[in-house]
Amino acid sequence: MPSFFIVAVFGITAYLRASLKSMNKAFFLLLMVVAMGCNTKKNYPPATDGLNAGIEFIGACLKGDFDKADFYMLQDEENKKLLNQAREKFSSFTKEQKKQLAEASLQKVNMENTSPTEMIIHYNNSYNNSGGKVKVVQKDNIWLVDFKYKFDPNL
C-alpha cells in the first residue's frame, strides 16, 4: 500500500506541475490580452469630410464623450482649454439633463463652405433648440473641428 501511495503522490505532483505550467501559460496569455485591452486611447475612424468631422464632434459633445470629441478636434491649447471647460460644464448637469442631451438629435444642419479646406456648420439640437456653429478645417488631409471658432467667429 505505501508504494501505491508514493506512486499516486508522484503522479499527482507531475500532473500538478504540468497543470501549473499550462496555467502559467494561460495566465500569461490572459494577462497580455488584458494589457492590450486596457489601452485607454480609443481608435475612432477618421472623418471622411468636413461634415462628418463636425457631426462626430458635436454628437460626442452632446453625449458627454469628450475623448471622442477631442479626437475630432484641432489640437491647440485654446481648443483643449475650451473642451475641458465644456467637459466641466457637462459634468455639472443632472443625470436627466445628460440623458436628454445624449438623446438629442441635430436639426437644421447647414454647411457653409468658406474655402476648399474650411467650412462652417450651423446646427440646432432638439434638446434646447439653440443654434450653434463650428468651424471645420482640413489640415494635413484630415478634417478637424476648430472649436474656438464657436466662441469667436472672427477667427
Summary of the structure (lengths in Angstrom):
residues: 155
radius of gyration: 26.7
end to end distance: 91.9
largest distance: 94.7
contacts: 393
relative contact order: 0.13
helix: 54%
strand: 21%
